[in-house]
């Protein structure tokens, strides 16, 4: 069993069994496998309640008592995924890793994901033990086998990682940090082509503490996270390996939480990945992985395993998991703080917001107006020309084109466009032609028109706009519909949900910095509300979430975690329901990371059967000049595919062309 660093708390889920007797355990396992069939329940109960060190002693006692190899007997008696899991637990960690890598490079094809996961995440000591175990088990040199099965820069980085020589000094030189930032920048963004050797040298050798500071400085210097540069400059398995290294530098438990989630989401389960991680992390950092998993994916690792697996295999995995973080009393303060840092470190205040649509250079409204008139004159319509002009001009430039069009031709450009284009493309193009406040006002009006109310659209707009944007929307609504937005909301909604929307629609959110003392009081105010007192809880949340500034609310959320060990979003989802819950969750997610909130909206608008074109259009139009570039980065980070790819696969025709033009590029 790997020992925690001196002074550190043990974060594994499996512990040494008290009153351990290896001979007694060996006899119990022999009895469980004797005769016809085997007692799988007894086997999993015993093996998952012993530490790896104790299991090695059981193997030795078994051989001494019966002259047989315990692992060979387990392989004979058990089958399938359950056998792979139990046998994996019986091997020392280094030998387990060695077996996984041997399987990954044996036969036809290579399991690059397995190689990446193991070599990107292990410490120097673990790498040295792995190399020795591979030599002992297979009488082969691991480095030679990896070189024989891989190629290019991917191979070079794997070989660097196999040396196990990453610096481990916690003392960091500020000058060297600045030099590494400059070297990475010059090797990628500033260079025609990419100097991969610099990326390999720095990411493969510098200490984790040093690299974290490099990543922070890189963001400040270049305006983009290191992950974005890696995606832009590298490709294939080499890109995936370097991204895995960065993730493990930032947080190894978060890397494994993400791997576990992806192993179980969607149709089918990647059992080899699930088994490998549950076996190898059970005595290292499973408690941290569990807490991050719960915070990041809004469900416990335990519940996802329970719903995604079956039989003895499920029972054994759940025992390795060690507890359900959705159950009372199963929360871990240290890991909660790690989970909080996931989004605090990437909070929007530290990243410059960038749109994908910028003012066109050499802008000529006269030429654009004439080109648009030509595209709509006569038989047929030149949709390509319309898309090309409108998606490559800023909103301010589009307003100039509208005015010029009327001056030249005595015609309303919006009316002409409405008569010439139709369907989803018309909604998109006409939306782009409206000033942002008038567009939002129209979306709010549509959400409240006719039978039923589109609460999701109301929440999305009112929960994410700034005070200035809200004030402009109120003016536009009054001007366009001769009614105040507040009156419209009052007529169309009710109860606490109505109160929340009206509060947001006033645009009176504080705009100052955080007040630490007040943040502690606000967190306590929410935390003190008795569970089950829904009305009081909703009122207290509204008072704070709808009025405090974003920087202040981020501090409130941190204080709330310190006081309760819950993420505030988790509490809202647990204690509230319906539109009130959805509104509060949207506010919290927007405060935490607004681009990620919109990335989720875009993903959900395109996933599954059918496309929610209204949401897709609304987000693409309203964020194209605000933060769509940031949304793109969050999208690929979370969903492992670019926004460009998602749009390309889920839409068609001229609508797709226009959306891709707004998207602004492939990541």
N, C-alpha and C positions, 0 to 999 in steps of 0.2 A: 504494500500500500504506500502510495506516495505521501510523504509527510508534509504538512503545511509548513510554510516558512515560519521561522521563530517569531512568536508573538501573534501570528495570524490564527484566526479561528478555522477549524476544520469545516469545509464546505461540501463534503461528499454526503451522499444519502445512505451509503452502506458503512457500517461500523464493525469493529471486532466484536464477535459474539462473546458474551460473558460466560464464564465456566466452560470454556471451550475444551473439548476432548477429541482430538483427531481420530483416535482409534474407535471411539464410540460412533463418530460420524461416518467413518469408513464402513463399519458394520451395518449402520442404518442404510447406507447407499447400496451395499451388497444385497441386503434383504429386499430393498425396493426393486432390484433388478433380477432377483432370483425367480425361477419358475416361469410359468406361462404369463406373458405380458409384464408390464412394469408399472410401479406406482409413481406415476408422473408427478402427482401432487406432492408426495413426500420428497421427491428429488428436487423440485423447484423450491419447496419450502426451505429445505436445508441449504441448498447452494446459494440462494439469494439472501440468506441471513448470515452468511459468513463473509469476512473480508477476503481479498485476494491472497493475502499472506496465509490466512488460515486454510484456504482451499489448497494451497501448495502442500501444506502439512498433511491434509487429508489424502492427497494423491500419494504421498510418500508412505503413509500408514496403510493405505489400501494395497500398495505393492508389497509391503512387508507382510501383511496378514494373508493375502491371497495369491501373491505371485503374479498379479495381473495389472494391466495398465488401466487406470480408471477412465481416462479419456477415451480409450478404445472401446471399453464396455459401454460408456454413455453413447458413443456414436452408433454402436450396434443396437442399443435398446430404443433410442429416440430417433425421430425423423423430422425432416423439413426445417421450418424456421425455428421451432422450439429447440431442436437439436443444435442448430448453429448458435443460438443464443447461449444455451447452457455450456456448450463446449468452449465458446469464447470466454465465458466467465472463469473457466477452469485454467486458462492459460495466464501466465504472468503478462502484465500490460505490454511489455516490449515484444514478447513472442506473439501476442495477439496482433499488434501492429505489423510485425514481420509477416504473419500469415495473410493479413489483408493486402499488403503490398505485393506479396508473391502471387496471390490470386489476381490482383489488378494487372500484372504484367505477364501472366502466363497465358498461353493459348493465342487464339486469333483476336486481335484488337487489344486495346489497353483501356482500363477504367481510369481515365485521367482525373475524374472527380474524386476518386478515392485517394490517388497520389497527392492531389492538391490539398485535400482536407487534412491528411495526416502530416505531411511535411510542412504545411504553412502554420500549423497550430502547436506543434510540439516544442518544448524547451530544449536548450542545448543538451542537458542531461538526458532527457528522453530520447533525443536523436542518437546520442552515443550508445545508449542501451539498445535501441532499435537496430543499429548497424551491427552491434555485437550479437544480438539474438538472431538476426538473419544469417550471419556467418555460421553460428552454432547450429541452427535448425536445418539449413539447406546447403552448407559447405560451399557457399557462393558469396561473392562480393556484391553488396547491394548497389554501390555506386556503378559498378560495371554493368549490372543488369538494367539499371535505370537508363544508362547511356545507350544500351543496346535496344531499348524499347521506345525511346523518345528522340526528339530532334530539335534543332534550332534554339531560339532563346528560351523556350519552355524548358528544354533539357538543361541549359546552362544555369537557370535559376534553381532548378531542382538539385543540381549538383552543389551549388552554393549552400542551399539549405541543409543538405546532407552532411556538410562539414561540421555543423553544430558549433559554429564559432561566432554567433551573434554576440556583440558586446553586451555586457551585463552591468556596466558601471552606471549608477544612478546620478552621478555628477555630470551635468550637461554643460557643454561649452556653447555660449550664445553665439560666438563667432562662427563655430562650426555649423550650428543650426542655420545661420544666414547663408553660409557658403553652400550648404546642401540644398537649400531652397533655390538659390540662384542656379546651381548645377542642374537640378531637376527641370527648372523652367527653361533653361537654355537647351537642355537635351530633348525637350518635347515641344512646348508651345512656340518657342522662338526659333526652332530649327526646321529647315526644309527636310522632311523625313524625321526619323527619331533615333537618338543615340541610346539604344536599349541598354548598353553596358552600364551607363550611369544609373539607370533605374535599378538594375540588378545589383550593382555594388552597394548603393545606399540602402535600398529596402532589404537587401539580404544580409547586411552586416551591422548596421547601426542598432543601438539598444532601443527597446520599446519606448522608454522614457524620452529619449532623444527624438525618435520618430514622431511621437505625439506632438512635440513642440514644432517639429518641421512641418507637420500637417497644418497646425494652427497658423504658422507664419506663411505658409504657402497660400492659404486661403486669403489672408490679409494682403499679400503681395499681388496675387494674380486675380483675385475676385472669384475664384472658383475652387471647389474642393479638389484634393489630389485625385479622388476617384474619377472625377469628370475628365481630368487630363489623361489618366490611364485609359479610360474608355475611348478617348479621342485619338490617342497616339499609339496604343497597342491593340492587338487583336488575338482572336482564337484562344487556345488553352493558356498561352502566355499571359494574356489579359486577365483571364479568370484566376490564374495563380496569383498575379500581383494584387488583384482586388481582394483575394482571400487573405493575403499577407497583411494588407492594410486593415481589413476588418479585425483580424486577430491582434494586431497592434493596438487598435482602438479598444476592443473588448472581446477576448476569447469566448467568454460565456454567451455574449450576444451573437457571435458567429455561429455557435452550436445551436442556440435557440432557433435561429433562422434556418439552419440545415434541417433540424428536426421538423419544423413547421412545413418546409417544402417536401420533406419525405412523406408527409401524411396528407397534404392538401390535395384536392382534386380527386379524380378517379384513380384507384390503385394506390398501393403503398410501396415505397422504396424500402423494402425490409432490410436489405443489406446495410443501407445507411443508418436506418433506425437502430438496428442491432449494434452496429459498430460504435455509435455515439453513446448509447445507453450503457454499454459494457465499459467503454474506456473512460467515461466521465463520471461514473457512479461513485468513485472514491476521490475525485478531484474537485469538481465545481458544480455538481448537479443541482445544489440548492440555488446557486446563482442563476444557472440556466433556467430553472423553473420559474424564478421570480421575474426574470426578464421576459420569458415566454408569455407569462400571464399579462404583464404590462403591455407588451408589444402587440400581442394578438388577441387580447381581450377574452381569453379563455385559458384554463389551466392546461399544462402539459398532460397531467393525469387524465383530464376529461377527453382530450383529443386522442390519447392512446386507447382509452376505454371505448371510444366510439369507432376507432379505425382498425382494431385488431380483435382477435377472438381466442377462446380456449386457454390452454395452459400457457401458450405464448403470451397472451394478454396478461395473465396473472403474473407471470415472471417479470414482464416489462413494468407493470404497475408497482411491483415490489422494489424494483431498481429505482423507479421514479421517487418512491419514498413518501408520498403524501399528495393530497389534493389541495392546491392553493386556493380553491374556491370554497373550501371548508373552513370552519371557524378554527382559529388558533394555529394556522399553518403559514405564518408570515415571517419574513426574515429581514430585519432592518438593514443590514449591510447591503444585501442584494437589492432592496428597494431603492437605496441611494444610487446604486449602479444603474438600475432601470431608469431612474429619473434623469441621470446624466445623458442617457441616450438622446433625448430630444433637447435638453438644455444646451448641450454643446453645439447642436446644429440649429439653435433658435434663430429666427429670422433676423434678429437684431444684429447678428454677426455676419450676415451674408447680404450682399447688395442685391436688391430685387431688380430683375431685368426682364423686359418683354422680348418678344420675337419680332414684333413689327416696329420699325423705327421710321422717322421721317425720310422720305426719298431725297437723295441728293439731286441737284439740278432740277428741282420740282417746277413744273410748268402747268398751272391749273388750266390755262387756255388749251394747251395741247391735249391734256387729259380729257377735258370736256368734249372736245371735238372727236377724240378717239372713241369715247363712250357713245356719242351720238351716232357715229358711223357703225359701231358694233350693233346698234339696235335699229338701224334704218333699213327699210326694204324688207324683202322676204327673208325669214330666218333671223337668228340672233347669233352673234359671235361670242359665245359664253367664255371662251378662253381669254379673249381680250378684256372682257369685263372683270373676270377673276384676277387676271394679271395686274390690272391697274388698281383695283380696290384693295386687294390683299397686300399690296406693296406700298401703300400710302398710310401715313399716320391719320388718326381721326381728325386732327386739326386740318390736315391737308384735304381730307375728304369734304369737310365743310366748305373749304374754299372752292373745291370743284363744283359742289352743289350750287353755290352762288354764281360762279362763272357760267355754268350750264344755263341757269335761268336768264342771266344777262345776255348771253349769246343767242339762245334759241327761244326764249320766252316760254320755256317748258319746265315742269317740275321733274328733276332727275329721279326722285324717289318714285313718282307715279309711273314714269317710263320704265324703270327697272321692274316695278311690280307687274307691269303688263307684259314684260318680255321674258322674265325668268319665273320659275314656279317651284313648288314643293320645298324640299329641305334647302336647296340652293338659294331660293328666294329669301327664306327666313334668315339664312346666314348673311347674304349680301346686304339685305335691307338693315339687318342688325348692325353691320359694320358702318353703314352710312349714317346711323343716328348718333348724336352726341351721347357719351356714356351715361350721363344722368337720365336722359330721356329714354335710353334703351332699358336701363334698370327699372324706371318707372313703368314702362310698358310691360316688362316681364312681371312686375308685381300686380299690375292691373289684370293681366291674363290669368295669373294664379288665383285671382279672386272672382273671375267672371264665371257665369253659368252655374250649372249644377256641380256642387262639390268644389273643394278648395285644394290647390296644389301647395300643401303645407311645406313640402321639401324645398320648393322654389322660394317661398317666403323666408324660410330659415336661412337658406344658402346666401341670399342677398343681404338680408338685414344683419346676420351674424358676422359677416366678413368685411363690410365696408367701413371705411374710416369716417370720423365725424364730418370732415369736409365733403366726402362723397354722399353721406346721408343727408346733409343739408341741401346739397345740389339735387338729390333725388326728390326731396320734399317740394322744392321749388318747381321742378319739372312736372311732378305729378299734379300739382295745383294748376300749372299753366296748361297742361294737356287735357286734364279731365275735370277741371273746375270743381274740384273736391279735395279736401285735405287727405293726405295719406293716413293720418291718424283716424279720421272718420271712416275711411274705407276699411281699415283693419278692425275697427270696433264693430262695424256692421257684419264682418265676415268671419270673425273668430270669437272665441269666448274663454272665460275662466283664466287660469294662470297663464295659458299659452298666449291669450290676448294681451295680458299685462306685460309679458316678456317682450313680445313684438313691439308694443307701443313704447316701452322703455328704450329698446334698441333704436326705434324710428325717431326718437328725439335727437339722436346724435350728440348726446351730452356726456359721453365717456370721458373720464379724466385723461389727461395726456402727459402727465409728468412722469418722473422716474419712480422707481420703487421706494416705498417707505417700509423699512424692515420691521419696525415695531408694529406698525399698522398691519403689515402682512401677517405677522404672528397672531395678532388679535383676530383678523379676518379668518385665518385658518382655524383658530380655536372656536370661533363663532359657528362655523359650518360643522366642525367635529363634535361640538357639544349637543347638536340636535339629536334627540333620541331616535333610534331606528324605528321605523313604522309611523312616525309623526310626519306624514307626507306633506301636509299643508305648510307646517312650520319650516320643513326642510326646503321646500320649493321657494318660499318667501325669502329665506336667508340666502339661498344660492342666487336668486334674482338680484337682490340688493347688492351683492358683491360682483357677480359675473357680468352684469349689464352696465356697471358704472365705473369700475376700476380700470386703470390703464393697463395695457398689455404687459409692460415690464413689471408692474406691480403684481399682476395676476400670476406671472411666472414664479415670482417669489412666494406668493400665497400657496401655489401648488406644491412647491418644495417644502414649505413649512407644514403643509397638510400631511405630506408623506412622513415627515419627521415625527409628527404627533400621532398619526394613526397607522402608519405603515401601509396605507392604501393609496393608490393613485386616485385622484379626485374623479377621473372619468369612470373608473371601476365602481365607485360609490354611486354616481349618478345612474349608471346602467342597472345597478342592483336595486336601488331604492325608488326609482321613478319609472314612469311608463309613458307611452304615447308621444304626442307632439312636444310636451314639456321636456321629456327626456331627450328627444332628438334635438331640440333647440339648445339645451345646455351642453350637450355633447359637441354640437357644432361650434359653439363659442369656445369651449375648452380646446378642441382640436385646432381651431383657428389661432388661438393664443399660442399654443405649443409650436405649431409649424403650419402656417397658412398654405404654402405651396403643396405640402403633403396632403392637406385637407382636400384641395382641388384635384390633386393627382388621384386620390381615392374616388372622388366624384366622377372623374373621367373614366377610370377603370370600370366602375360599376355601371356606367352608362353603356359600355360596350361588351361587358362579359355576358356569357350565357346566350340563350336564344333571343334574337331580336336586339335592336339598338334603341336606346332612349335618345333620339335625335335632338329633342328639345333641350335636355340637360347638356348634351355634348356641344350643341351650338351655343348655348348661353355661356358656358364656361370658356369656350375658345374665343368667343367675341369679347367677353368682358375682361379676360385676363391677358389678351394678346399684347397689350402695351404696358402691362403692369408687372407680371411675374411668370409669364408662360415658360420662359427659359428655365427658371427655378423649378417650376412644376414638372417640366420634362426630366430634369435631373432626379427629382424625387420619384417620378414614375418608374424610371428604369432601375433605380436603386431598390425599390420595393417589389416590383413585379417581374424583374429579370427580362423585360423586353421594353423596347422604346415606345414612346407615345406614337411616333411615326409608324412603327410596325403595327400597333394596335389599330390605328385609324385606317391604314392600308388594308388590313385584313377584315375590317368590319363595316366599311362603307364602300360606295362605288360612284362611278361617273363624275360629273362636274362637282357634286357635293364633296367627294373625296379630294379632288384637285384643290378646291378652295381651302378645305381643312388642312391639307398637307402644306399648302403655302403659308397658312397662319402658323402651323407648327414650327416651321422655320428651319427644319433640318433633321437629319437622322443621327441619333446618338450612338 
